[in-house]
Amino acid sequence: MLVAGVRHRAGNGHDGHVQRLSWSGLAALSSLWLAWNAQWLTIAPILMPQAVAALVPAHPELWSGLTVGAGALVALLVTPVAGALSDRSRNPRGRRSRFLITGVLGSCVGLVALGWAVSANLIALAVVYLVLQFWWNWGAGPFAGLIPDIVAPDQHAAASGWLNALGIIGTILGSAAMFTYRPGHPWAVIALWIALSLVCLAVTVARVREPAPAPPPWPGLGSFARSFVLPLAENRNFYWVLVTRLLNNMGVWSVFTFLVLYLRFVVGLPETRATQLMSTLTGVGAVLAIAASLVTAWMIGRVGVVRVVRQSSWVMALAAAGYAGAAFAPQLWLVVPLLLVFGLANGVFGAADWALALAVLPTGQDAGKDMGIWHVCLVLPQIIGPITTGVLITAIEHAASARAAYALAFAVAAAWFLAASIYVGKLQVAP
């Protein structure tokens, strides 16, 4: 069966349980992605840098990069392990649901702690952020296994589009919620995030009828650990997808984490206006990306998923290069369209990337583990990207200027996107 320009392999271990879902069913399945993205793409790139800058005014780029990167390290470890544990769950209501519920409820407690930590000290803020990352990814790893569990293969591209579209809507809602944020007064936005999480969890649990197939037997701790290393010869396409996603997200997190500080220290906006402008531009760019996400399945059917991924990476590379150039002539009329184009291309890539991963997913009953491994390539760049970019900006700023520092940092980000567009061509897929 041809879906999204790639031939899906039969025998994925879930053929007896997959369903054809309506649009409302696909939206309900994707609703938790909305709640998580409202937090992920607001807390990491907007709230955390601003909170760190308020607590540690000296070199906020460095400490922000280290804090966000440390949180991503937790996610790197938790996501595939939680996914693998959910593969072996014997819960009669579905093997993923227990992880979704505990993950959301744990993150709600973490959000309450975050409201206190932003006014406490850097150590408290970092510890709370680590706890949040644990609970987010305790749910997100098993959640990634839901689509291969229950969605018919010929709907994978549509499901990917819905996931990305609702993730973008979550980004819009999270950005809008940040208008209620003031340094030292985070409780309004915290309450909104908690309410959104609980509502989306209720929708997913109520609407998604998860199958409960017999789990594979427990292989023992040693075999369980070795199962995370997939044989290269049998999974070459899957590994190329991992490489492509890793490179692309290196570019995303090398740019996105520091855009609000770019507006402050390069463009020269005051703190509150920089936060509000970043939230506005992120939201507007996300609106444009929603339509792109929903038509990505059609685009993939026309030109193939590899070509869509490659071209969206090229566009993001050009936008990042534009940021680098604009650093030497920092004008809002130059920065605004670049962010909108970047968000649009990232929306297309996100939808196509999910479809490509589902198409090359290894066979067997370990979808939670395998999608958790794939999710690592979203998380690992959140460690490497912010830390290396924060160190680079700090070093160049001392040696030259803020403009030179941000110009070089975003030029490096453009190189990551270019590499992603090149390596996706290594995939050997059916036309």
MOSULWO-V726104 format. One record per residue. SS is DSSP state (h for helix, s for strand, l for the rest). NEAR is the number of other C-alpha atoms within 10 Angstrom. Layout:
BEGIN
[[SS | NEAR] [SS | NEAR]]
END
This chain:
BEGIN
[[l | 11] [s | 14] [s | 22] [l | 30] [l | 24] [s | 22] [s | 15] [l | 21] [l | 15] [l | 11] [l | 12] [l | 18] [l | 15] [l | 19] [l | 15] [l | 12] [l | 15] [l | 16] [s | 15] [l | 13] [l | 17] [l | 10] [h | 12] [h | 11] [h | 16] [h | 22] [h | 22] [h | 24] [h | 28] [h | 27] [h | 25] [h | 30] [h | 26] [h | 25] [h | 27] [h | 25] [h | 21] [h | 27] [h | 25] [h | 17] [h | 21] [h | 24] [h | 21] [h | 25] [h | 24] [h | 24] [h | 21] [h | 22] [h | 25] [h | 26] [h | 23] [h | 25] [h | 20] [h | 17] [h | 16] [l | 15] [l | 12] [l | 11] [l | 15] [h | 20] [h | 26] [h | 22] [h | 23] [h | 27] [h | 28] [h | 21] [h | 25] [h | 26] [h | 24] [h | 22] [h | 23] [h | 27] [h | 20] [h | 21] [h | 30] [h | 25] [h | 18] [h | 23] [h | 31] [h | 27] [h | 23] [h | 22] [h | 31] [h | 27] [h | 19] [h | 28] [h | 23] [l | 19] [l | 20] [l | 15] [l | 15] [l | 12] [l | 13] [l | 16] [l | 26] [l | 30] [h | 24] [h | 16] [h | 23] [h | 24] [h | 17] [h | 15] [h | 23] [h | 26] [h | 19] [h | 18] [h | 24] [h | 22] [h | 15] [h | 21] [h | 23] [h | 16] [h | 19] [h | 24] [h | 20] [h | 17] [h | 21] [l | 24] [l | 18] [l | 14] [l | 15] [h | 20] [h | 11] [h | 16] [h | 22] [h | 23] [h | 17] [h | 23] [h | 25] [h | 22] [h | 20] [h | 25] [h | 25] [h | 25] [h | 25] [h | 26] [h | 31] [h | 28] [h | 29] [h | 29] [h | 34] [h | 30] [h | 25] [h | 24] [l | 25] [h | 21] [h | 24] [h | 24] [h | 25] [h | 21] [s | 21] [l | 17] [h | 26] [h | 14] [h | 20] [h | 23] [h | 29] [h | 25] [h | 27] [h | 26] [h | 32] [h | 28] [h | 27] [h | 31] [h | 28] [h | 24] [h | 29] [h | 30] [h | 23] [h | 27] [h | 27] [h | 26] [h | 23] [h | 28] [h | 29] [h | 19] [h | 20] [h | 24] [h | 16] [h | 15] [l | 18] [s | 15] [l | 13] [l | 14] [s | 14] [l | 20] [h | 17] [h | 15] [h | 21] [h | 22] [h | 16] [h | 16] [h | 21] [h | 20] [h | 14] [h | 22] [h | 23] [h | 16] [h | 13] [h | 21] [h | 23] [h | 15] [h | 16] [h | 20] [h | 18] [h | 11] [h | 14] [l | 18] [l | 15] [l | 18] [l | 18] [l | 16] [l | 20] [l | 14] [l | 15] [l | 13] [l | 7] [l | 10] [l | 10] [l | 8] [h | 9] [h | 8] [h | 10] [h | 14] [h | 12] [h | 9] [l | 15] [l | 15] [l | 10] [l | 15] [l | 10] [l | 10] [l | 8] [l | 11] [l | 14] [h | 17] [h | 22] [h | 22] [h | 20] [h | 20] [h | 25] [h | 20] [h | 17] [h | 28] [h | 27] [h | 24] [h | 24] [h | 30] [h | 24] [h | 28] [h | 29] [h | 26] [h | 25] [h | 30] [h | 25] [h | 21] [l | 27] [l | 25] [h | 23] [h | 26] [h | 25] [h | 23] [h | 23] [h | 17] [h | 16] [h | 23] [h | 20] [l | 13] [l | 17] [l | 11] [h | 17] [h | 15] [h | 13] [h | 22] [h | 24] [h | 19] [h | 18] [h | 22] [h | 24] [h | 17] [h | 20] [h | 25] [h | 23] [h | 17] [h | 26] [h | 27] [h | 20] [h | 17] [h | 28] [h | 24] [h | 15] [h | 23] [h | 30] [h | 23] [h | 17] [h | 28] [h | 28] [h | 16] [h | 19] [h | 23] [h | 16] [h | 13] [h | 13] [l | 21] [h | 28] [h | 24] [h | 18] [h | 25] [h | 27] [h | 21] [h | 16] [h | 23] [h | 30] [h | 21] [h | 20] [h | 28] [h | 28] [h | 19] [h | 25] [h | 29] [h | 21] [h | 20] [h | 27] [h | 24] [h | 19] [h | 21] [l | 23] [l | 15] [l | 14] [l | 18] [l | 14] [h | 13] [h | 9] [h | 15] [h | 20] [h | 15] [h | 15] [h | 22] [h | 23] [h | 21] [h | 18] [h | 23] [h | 26] [h | 24] [h | 26] [h | 27] [h | 29] [h | 28] [h | 27] [h | 24] [h | 32] [h | 29] [h | 24] [h | 22] [h | 28] [h | 28] [h | 22] [h | 26] [h | 25] [l | 21] [l | 23] [l | 21] [l | 16] [l | 12] [l | 22] [l | 25] [h | 28] [h | 31] [h | 25] [h | 29] [h | 28] [h | 29] [h | 24] [h | 26] [h | 22] [h | 24] [h | 21] [h | 23] [h | 26] [h | 21] [h | 26] [h | 29] [h | 25] [h | 21] [h | 26] [h | 32] [h | 24] [h | 18] [h | 26] [h | 25] [h | 19] [h | 17] [h | 26] [h | 19] [h | 15] [h | 18] [h | 16] [h | 10] [h | 11] [l | 10] [l | 15] [h | 20] [h | 23] [h | 18] [h | 23] [h | 31] [h | 25] [h | 21] [h | 26] [h | 28] [h | 22] [h | 21] [h | 29] [h | 29] [h | 20] [h | 24] [h | 28] [h | 22] [h | 19] [h | 27] [h | 25] [h | 13] [h | 16] [h | 23] [h | 16] [h | 14] [l | 16] [l | 12] [l | 17] [l | 10] [l | 12]]
END
